[in-house]
Amino acid sequence: YPTIALGGTFDHLHNGHKILLSISAWLATKKIICGISDDELLKNKKGSELLESIYQRCFNVQKFLYKIKRNLIYYILPINDPFGPTIVEKDIQGIVGSLETLKGCHAVNKKRNQYGFPSLDIFSISLLAPKCKNLGLEDSELKMSSSSIR
């Protein structure tokens, strides 16, 4: 895929983020477009006062991607809506997300189709959480998340 897109908050970059970014880099042959939710989009998010700055989050994503695959073009940019450049940039072929963001990936395709753009191939990565039902823990308590880091 010449161009792959993904998006998210990418706060306190953790292994779950790194997996999404690594899969994106593995799939892309030319360019990755990564939209990072800006402060305005996150103002109602729980714990928003503890978020890293948009500049820090963009820098951390750029630094990680460059470390794993230097020969790609990276567009790491703040976004102020859930779609970012995926609905204005026609030349994107795939989108990477988690099972949690799968609904958003489908919303991107619906919006792209409304604008006459082709649908993106969706690559959905499962949450990584051990099965510990016998300990009485829910999957949501075990998954990697920035909320638990904050």
N, C-alpha and C positions, 0 to 999 in steps of 0.2 A: 504494500500500500504506500503510494508516494507520500500522502499526508494523513496523519492521525490526529484526532482531537481528543481532549479530555478536559475535565474541569473539576473544581472543588475548592474547599477552603485551604487545604494543605497547611494547617496550623500545627506547629510542633512536629515537623516531618518525622513520621514513624515508619516502621517496616511495611504496614499496609499501604501507605502512600508509595513507598519505594517499589512495591510489587506492581502497582498500577502504572507507575512511571516506567519501570523496566519493561513491562509488557508493551507499552506504547512505543518505546525505543526499539524493541525487537521487531515490532510490526512495521514501523515506518522506514521507508527507504530514502526519503528526502527531508521531510519536515514534520515537526510536532507543534501543534497549537495547543497551548495549555492556558485555559482561562482560570484565574484565581479570584474567588469572590472578594470584592472590595469591602471596605468597612461599612459603607452604606447598606449593602446587601445583607450584612451580618448584624446590623444594629439590634435586631430582636432575638438573636441567637443566645441561648443560655450560656452564661459565662463569657459574653462578648468582651467584657472589660479585661479579660485575661488573654485574649488573642494576641499573637505576635502581629506586628505591623504588616500592612500589605507589602511594604518594601522588603521586609525580612522574609516573608513567605515566598515572594517571587524570587528573591536571591537564592534561598535554600533549594527551591525546585530547579532553577537554572544550574546551580552548582552541582547538584546530584546528577541531572541529565548529562551535563557536559562530562562528568567523570565516567559515566558508563558508556557513552557513545558520542564521540566528538565530531563525527563526520555528518551530523544532521544540522539542519537549520532549526533553531528553536525560537518560537514566538511565545513568550511567557508574559501574559498581560492581565491586568486587573479587569474584572468584568462587573458590571452593575445590574445585570439581569441574568436569569438562569440559562440563557442561550448563548450569550457571548458571540464570538465571531462565527459560530457554526451556522447562523442563519443569514450571514452576509457574505461569507466566503464560500463560493460554489465549489472550489477545487479541494474538497476534503473527501476522503473515501471511507474512513472508519472512525468509530468513536469507542473509547475504552471507559468502562465504568464498573462499579461493583453491583452486586445484587440489590443493594440498597438504592442505587441510583439508576437502575434499569428503567423505571418509569420515566425518569427524566430523559434518558436516551431516546425512548420512544416519542416523547414530547418534542424533542429536537427534530426527529425525522418528520413528524406531522407538520411542524412549522416550516421545515425545509420544503416539503411538498407543496405547501400553500404558496411559497415563493417561487415554485417551479424548479427547485433544486432536487437532484437525485437523493434518495435515502442513503444513509450511511450504514455500512456493515457495523453491527454492534458486537463488541467483545465484552462479555460480562464476567467479571472475576468473582468467584465465591468468597465469602467472608472466611477468614482463617480463625477458627476458634476450636479448641479441643472440646470433645464431648465429655462433659462432667456432670451429667444429670444426677448421678448418684451423690454428688456433693450438694445438690440443691441449688446449683447456680444456673441462671438463664444464659442463653447464647449472648444476649445483649451485654451481660456483665463480663463476658470473656473475650469479646472481639477487640481487636486493636482499634483504638480511637483516640483522637486528640482530646476529647472531653475527659477521658480518664487520666491523661497526662496533665491537663490543666488542673 
